[in-house]
């Protein structure tokens, strides 16, 4: 609050009541937007499954695992997916998603943006060669089967588009490797809520004389499994009259069990939150599975859910049960033979101590090894290993300027190198930008909450550094210094103090620059080590054009007339001394308009960057009078097009200008000296040819493709 009051007083004092009013209104608008904020996170899970049980395990539980392991994870149904979601996360997990136009476009764009894309699947519903083995599907109508098979084939297409897969069992992994290059096993585990409900059910668990064995079908496709052990159940029911059978879910009571109807308890499919109490009411949990590739790929959920309420499980000795259950220690495994199931059930029914020992051992193992909070590290580590290094550039605005263009070029180079790059815009008025370097993804700072992680965040102007320093979950913080911004404001302005303080950071900010001058003063004035890479030029944007110097010679003045350090007034004082019959005066400005006293034949305002090269091509001589530049682009761009330059030397252009070699320099403030240099160029053809030739060579030496490695190294040094 004190900081806010201090800023208000300073604004009133330095900038007046109008500026204070404008800023107050803007502040109120920004504050009211808090409720509309978006989230920047790490992972988005896109759910393509309508079945509640699978999506709970693979979407809700996996999201809980990842959050407990430090990856901020959100969930969404695939019908609600939009391309806008792309920029808000670092990686995407598609769970059982069939291909759709939006899913296909999303994955293609995600790869272009260097986002990691995973496919999660917990059943072999990705190829008809597997699903054709499900007997229940033969009961479907032709139309139903066609629709089902279409979904299977569409899921396979999505799987093949993704970079990696995540699955639940060893057999699934083995089969999935036929469709994708790398598969990670993240077993199904219980959520914290499941454990809470299971412990509540345990406390209610009561002793009873009867022995209740139970089968929870899950879905109607499991009916053949109960048929597998039905003879063993019949024999047990005949031999042990204290045994009762509880059947839960979508299951049909076989006719040959009707004689035990008084001892058979049938319950409908229940909500998962009620399931622990039902399982806790059992003494023995049955988990038979027919032998098939499809069933071998299934998870060990039934064993895990029963273990949480200390109910012993008897399971078929195949697939995940065979891998996870230690026979006779934390469960009982049976080959699919009637005599083996009878023998296992007989021992459990007759030996209560044996039964309870196995149940207790299973509980102790599962509570620590098969729950979300304790098991997320492995899958989180796998996902982190596949996420591309992500870099955020924080800009005060994305409006066109030389400094913004430099950053956009850096973004283009980094994206081509494989980095995931985004802009965080302090100005709330811009969406994603379509530029000559491709689409630039933009996050509006004032509409975002940042919960996801950044490998690197780069400040680009003094006003952006505070956000970079305060933003959480950033591993590496940088400050790209492109000018001595202290001098951007007149003496007495509060901004000068704030800007200057950014060069005295004590929090570990790494300083970068594209200017030898900036590197020098950061070292000499502030004792800052600074990483440097040269600035470059896109020669395709500024192609060469022959000039004939016939007729009126075209003089170009470039710069914002509102910025004192651009010193545009001096350029027009030079123009005043020129013969208007001999010269045509052109003025290019991105912001300010011509002052009343400027002599201008042709004014070009806010010209799109891709058209600036044409402006230079249509001029013969550029006058550039800036007194403060970090790196001065216009003279270099004019040289590239084959034009001539009369320039006042400053710290931003002395890296590449050479008087009488590639340009003519005039003494800053000496108007007549500049006029004399312009007249000399107009009259001396040999001098023009020399300067043009050397100017083009200077521009070629600065071509971006020749310095891309230096730019990449700027962000990789000391990584």
N, C-alpha and C positions, 0 to 999 in steps of 0.2 A: 504494500500500500504506500509506504514511504517513497519507494522508487517511482511509483505512478504519480504521486503528488509532485515530486521533484521534476519529473518530465513535463508535467502540466505547467508548472511555473516557468520552466525554461522555455517552453514553446510560446507561452504568452509574451515573455520578455523578448525573445529573439525573433519570433515570426509573426507576432500580432494576433489579434482576436479572430480574424478570418481563418487563418491556418489552424488555430486552436479549435475553432468550431468544427472545421472539416475533419480534423483528426479525432475529435470526440465522437462525432457521428459515425465515423468509420470503426472506431473501437467498439461502440455499442453494437454495430452490425455484426462484427466478428464475434462478440460475446454471445449474441443471440443464436449464432450458428452452431454452438457447442452441441445442441441436441441433435443436429443433423450430421454429426461427424461420421466419417468412414473409419474403418480399421485397416491398418497395415499389419499383416501377420506373416508367419513363416509358411504354414501349410494350409491348403484348402482341400478337404476331402469332398469329392463329388459323388453322391450316392445315386446309383442306378437301380437299386433293388427295392421292391415294394414289400417284401416279406419282413415282418418286424424282428424276428429272431436273428437272422443273418446280419441285417443292417445294424442291430444293436451291438453285436460283437465286433463287426469290422469297421463301423463308422464311429459310433459313440465310444466304445471301449478303446479303440485305437487312438481316437482324438484325446482321450483321457491319458493314455500312456504317453503320448507325445507332449502334452501340456505338462505332465508330471516330470518330464525329462527336459523341460526348458524350451520346447518349440511351441510357439503360439499357434494353435490349430483351430480352424473353423470348419463348419459342415454346411453343405447345401445340397438340395436335390437337383438332379441333372436337368429337369425341366425348367429350373430357375436360373440356369447358367447363362451368363452374358459375357461378351468379350471384354467388357469393362473390368471384370474381376481379375483379368490377367495381371494388371499392374499392382494389385494389392497384396500379392503373395509371392514367395520365392519358389515354391514347388506345389505340385498338384497330384493328388491321389484319386484316380477314378476307380470307384468300387462297383463292379458288375455293371458298368455303363455300356449300353448298346451304342453303336455309332449312330449319330444324327448329324445333320448339317452343322449345327452349332458346336457339337463336340469335336467334329473333324476340323472345323476352322479354328477352334480354340487351341487344339493340340498343335496344329501347324504354326500358329502365331506364337505359342509358348516356346516352341523350339527356336523360332527366329529371334525371340527375346532372351534366349539362353536360360530359360526356366526348366527345371527338372520335372519330368512327367512320369508318374508311376501308375501301374495298374494293379489293383488289389482284387484277388479272387479266392474264394474259399470252397469252391466246388468245380468239378470239371464240366461246367456248362459253357464251354468255349469251343466245342466241336461236336458235331453230330455223331462222330465215331464213339464218343463217350456216352452221350445222352441216349443214343439208340439202345443202350443196354439197360435202361430203366424200364422195368416191366409195366409200371403204372401208365407210362405214356401211351402204351398200346390201347388203353381204354378211352383215349381222347377221340373226339370227332376229327374228321379230316381237316376242318377249318381251324380247330383248336391246335392240332398238331402242326399245321403249317405256320401258324402264328408263333408257336413255341420255338420251332426250328429256326424261324427267321430271327428271333431274339438271340438264339445261340450263335448264329453266324455273325450277327451284328456286334455281339460282345467280342468275338474273336478279332474282328476288324479293329476295334478300339484297342484291344490288347496289343496287337501288332504295331500300332502307331506309337505306343508308349515306349519310353527308353528302358524301363526296368519294371519288374513285377515283384509284388509282395504277396505271400501266401501263407497257409496255415500248417501244412504237413510236408513230409519228405516226398511222398508219392506225387503230390501236387507239384512240388518243385521239379521233380524229374520230368513230368509231362509238360510243364510250362516252358521248359528250356527248349522245346521244339518250336516255340513261338516268339521267344524273346531272349536277349543275350545274357541277362543276369536276373536271378530270382533270390529274394531273401525270405527266409522262413520266420514269420512272426506269429507264434501260436495264439490261438484264442485264449483269452484270459478273462477273469472275473473283474468287474468294476468294483470300486469302493462301495457303491450302493448295494451291489449284490452281496458283498461280504457283510455289510451292515444287516441286510435282511436275513441272511443265513444265520448270523449270530443271534438275531432275534428269534428265529425259528428253533435254533438249538436250545435256547432258554425255555422254550415251550415244550420241548420234546419230552414225551412221557413214556414211562415203562408200561409194557403191556404183555400179556401172556401169549397172545397170538404172534405168529411170525408173518409179517406182511412183505411179500415180494411184489415189485412193481415194474411196469413197463410204460415209459413215457414216449409216445410215438413221434412227437414233433410234427410230422405231416403224414398224409395218407400214403406217400410213396414208401413208407417204412413197413407197411403191412406184411410184405414177404419176409421181413426179418423175424417177426414174431412167429410166423409159420415155421421158420427154421428150427425153433426150440420148443414148439408146441408139444411134441411127444414127451419131452423131458418134463414140461410143466404138468401135463396130465398125470404122469407117473408120480411126480412129487405130491400133487394134490391128493391122489389116491392113498399114498403112503402116510402122509402127515396131515391129519385132520385139523391141526392148529394153524395150518398155513392158509393164508388168504392171498388173493391176487388182485392187485389194483392196476387198472388200465386207464391211462390218461391221454387225451388228445383225440385226433382224428383216426380212430381205429374201429374196425368192425369185429365184433365178438364172434370167433369161430363157432360153428354149430356144435363141434365135438367138445366144447368147454361148457355147454349149456347145463350139463349134469352138476356142475359146481357153482351154479348161478348164485346160490345163497352165500357163497364165500368169495364171490367176485364183486369188486367195487369198481364202478365205472364213473369216471369224472370227465367232463368236457375239457376242451382246450382252455387254459386259463392264462391270464395276464402274467407276464414274467415275474412281477413283484409278488405274486401269490405262490409261485412255484417252489421256493425254498421250504415253505411249510408242508407242501405235499410230499416233497422228497424226504423231508425230515420224518414224516410219518411212516416211511418204509424202513424195513430192516435190511432188505437186499434190493439193490437196483439192477435191473437187467439191461444189458446193452449188446444184443446180438446183431451181427451184420453178415449178410451174404457176402461171399467172396467174389469181388469184381474190382476192376480198376477204379470204377467210380466210387465204390465204398472204401477202398483202400486209401483214397484221398481225403476221406472225411476226418473231422477233428474229434478230439477226445472230450468234448464238452460234457457228455453225460457223466463220465467218471469225475471230472472236476467239480461239477455242480453238486454231485452226491457227496464228494469228499468234504465240501464246505459245511455240510450239516451232519458229518460223521455217519454217513450211510455207506455201507460197503457196496462195491460194484463188481458184478460178474460180466465180463465182456468177451467178445470174440477175439481170438488171438491174431488179429490182422491190422494192418495200417497203423494209424496213430496210437491205438490202444497197445499194440505190440511194442511200439517205441517208448511210450510214456509210462505204462503201468508196469510196476515190478511185481511179478506174479508171486502171490503169497505174502507180500509185504505191505503194499498199499492198494491192492486190488487182486482180483482173481481172473486169470485168462483161461479160455477154453478153446480147443479146436472145435470146429463146427460138427461135432458128433454128439448124438443124443446122450450116449453113455458118459461123455466128458462133462456135459452140462449137469446131468443127474448127480454125478459124483461131487462136483463142486458145490451144488446147492445142498446136497445131503450134509456135507461137512459143515457148511455155514449154518444150517438150521440146527444141527445137533450140538455145535460147539460155540456157545455164546462168547466165551473168552476170546477165541480165535477171531470171531466176527468183529468184536469190539476193538481188538488189537489192530487189525487191518484198517478199520475205519479211523482210528485215532492217528495211525501213521500217515494215512492219506491226508487227513486234515492238516497235520503239521507241515507236510510237504507243500500242499497246494496253497496254504495261506501266505506263504512267503515266495513261492516260485511261480505261481499261476494267477497273480493279481496285477492289475494295471500299474499301480504306483511302484511296485518292485521290479517290473519287467520291461519298462520302456526304454532303458538305456541302449539296448542292442539295436532296436529298430530306429531309434533316434540317431544313433551313430551311423547306421547305414544311410539314412536319408541325408544327414549332414554331409556325408562323404560324396554324395551325388549333386548337392546343391552347388551351383556355380558361385564364384566369388561375386558378391553384389556391392555396387558402389552407388551412392547417392550424391548428386551435386545439388547444393542448396543455392538457389538464385533469388535475388530480390525481385526480379521480374524476368519474364521470358521475351520481353519486347526486344526487337532487333538492335544489336549494338556490336561493336568489334569484340568486346570481352565475352558477350554471350555466344557469338559465333565461334570463338576459340573453344569454349566449353562444349558446344555442340559437336565440333570436330573431334575433340578428345573423346566424347561419348561414342561417336561413330567408330573411332579406332579401337576403343575398348570393347565395344560390342562385337566387332569383327574378330577380335581376339578371343571371344568366348565369355566375356563378363556380362553379368546381369546388371544393367545400368538404368537408373531412373533419376528424374529431376524432382526436387521438392521446391515448389514455387511459393515464395512469401507473398507474392501478388495473387490475389484470389480470383483473378479474372480469366485465367487461361486453362484450356483443356489440353489434351494430347496435341502435339504439334507435328504436322507433316512438313518435313524440311527436305532440302536437297540431300541430306545425309540419311534420310529415312525417318521413320516415325520416332519422335521423342516422347517417352511416357512421362506424364506429369502428375505428381501428387500435390494437391492443394494443401499447404501447410495448415491453414486455419480450419480446414474441414477434416483433419486427420487426427487419429490417435495412433501412436506408433508403439506397437507391442512386438512387432517382428524384429529380427536382428539384421544389422548391416555390418558387413566386413569393414567397409570404409565409408566415411561421410566427409564430403569436401565443402568447406565454406568458400564462397566466391566473392564476397564483398564484406566490408567490416560489419554491416548490419546483420549478416547471416551467421556470424561466428558464434554469437550467444546461443542460438538454437542448436548449432552443431555440438557445442559443449554440454548442453543440457539434455539432449536427446538420449534416452536410455538405450541399452542393448547395441551399442556401437563399439566395435573392437578397435578401430583405428580412426583417428580424427585428423583431418588435414585442412590447410588453409591455402588456397590458390591465390597468391597475391599478384595482381596485374597492374597495380599502380600505387603511388603514395597517396592514399585517399585522405590523409590528414589535410592536404592542400585542396581538396575538392570544395571546401567551404571557405567563406571569408572569415577573417579574424573576428573573434567574439562569438562565433557560433558554437553551440554545444557539441555539434557533430564532430568538430575537430578533435575534441578531447576523447570522445568515444572511439573514433576511428584510430587515433594514435595509440590508444590503450591496447588495441588488438595485436600490436606488434610486440607487446610485452607479456605475452601469455605465459603462465606458469603451470598449466595443467597438462602439458605434454603434447600440445598441438604440433604437428609437423608442417613446416612451411615449404611451399612449392612456388615456382614462378616460371614464366616463359620470357622473362626479360633479364638480361645481364645487369641492367641498371638496378632493377629491384633486388636482384641477388646481392649487388654491391652494397646498397644502403641498408638492407636488412642485416648484413654482416657488420658494417662499419658503425651504424647508428644504434643498432639494437642487439648486436652480438648474437644474432640468430643464424644457426646453420640452415641453409636453404637448398633444396633440391631444384635443379634447373634442367629444363629441356627447351630447345629453341622453338620459336613460333614458325609456322609454315603457311604456305599459300596453295590454293587449289588452282592450278593453271588452266583447267578446263572452264573454270568460272570466269577467268580473265584472259581470254585468248588474244593472241597477237593480231594487230591490224595495221597495215601500212598507212602512213599519213603522207599527204602530198604538199602540205603547207601552201596551197594555192587559195586565193580568195582571203576571206577573213580568218585570222588565226583564232582558234577557240581556246579561251582561257577558262579553266575550271577551278572554282573555290569550293572546298569541301569542309564541312564541320557544323556543329550546332552553335548557332549564334547566341544561345542563352548561356553557354558555358564559357566562363571567362578564360579558362585554361586552353580552350580551343583557339582563342585569339583570332576569331574570324574578322573582327573589326580591322585588324592590321592588314589582312589580305585585301579588304575592300579599300583601305587607304592606298594600297599599292595600285589597285584597279583605277582609282581616281586619277592617277598620273598617266594612265595609258590612253593612247589615241583610240577613241571608240569607232572611228572609221576603219581602223586596221584590225581591231580585236572585237570578238564577240565574247561577252561575259556570261558564263554559266555558273549556277550556284546549286550545290547538292547538300541538303540538310535532312537528317533523320528526325530532328525534333524542332528546333527554333525556326522561325520564319525570317525573311529579310527585314532588316531595320529600314526605316523610311529613307535614310540617306544612302543606302546601298544602291549602286548602279548594277542592275541585273537585266540581261536580255532574255535569259531562260532560267526559270526556277524549277527545280525538281525536289519534291518533298516526300519523305517517307517511301522512297523507292524500295520495292522488295529486293532482298539480298541477291536473288538470282538474276536481277536485272541491272545490278550495279556495274557489272563488267561492260555492259553496253554503254553506260554513261561515260566510263573512262575511254572506251574506244572512240566515242564521238567527240572527244576533246583532244587538244594538241598539247597543252601545257597545264600542269597542275600547280597551283600555288598552295603551299601548306605552311601555316604560320604558328602552329601550336607551340605553347611554351611548356606544357606538361603532358607527356604521354608515357605509358608503360612500354608499349610496343606500338609504333605508329604504322598501321597497315596501308593507308591510302598511297603514300609514295611508292611502296613495293607493288601494290596492285596496278598503279599507273605504269610503272616500269614493265610489268608483265605484258600489258597490252601494246607496248611499243610507244607509249607516250613519254613526254619529257616532264621533269620535275624541277621546280624552283622551291627550295625548302629552307626553313630556319632550323638549324641543328638543335636537337634536344635529346634528353636522355633516352627517349623512346625510339629514335631513329638512327642514332649514331652506330648501332650494331651493324648496319648494312649500307648506309649512304657514304659515298666517297666523292668529295667535291671535285668537279671537273673530270670525273671518271664515269660515274653513272647518274650524276645529277649536277645541278649548280646550287651551291649553298649561299644564302645571303645572311648578313649580320642581323640578328633579331633586333627589331626596332628601327632599322635603317631602311626606310621606304625607298629612297633613291637607289640604294644598292640593289634592291630587289627589282626595281624597274629596269635598271641597267642590265641585269642578268636576263630578264625576259626579252629585251631588245636584242641582246647578243644571240640568244637562241633563234630569234626570228630571222636573223641576217646571216648566220654562220651554218651552212649546210653540213660541212665536214664535222663540226662540233656536234651537231644534232645526230649524225650517223654514229659517231663514237659513243655518245651517251646512250642512245637507243640500244646499240649492240650490247654494251656493258650492263645496261639496266635489265635487259632480257636475261642475260647470264646470271645476274644477281638473283632475279626471281626464280630461275630454274634451280639454283642452289638451295632454295628454301622450299622446294616442293614437298608437300606433306608426305608422300610415299617414301621420300628419302630420310625422313626423321621420325617415322612411326615407331621404330624401336626405342628411340629416346623418350617418346611420349609414354609408351607402355612402361618403360623402366621407371618413369617418374612416379608411378603408382605402385610399382613392385619393389622398389628399393627398401631394404631393411624390413621386408615383409615378415 
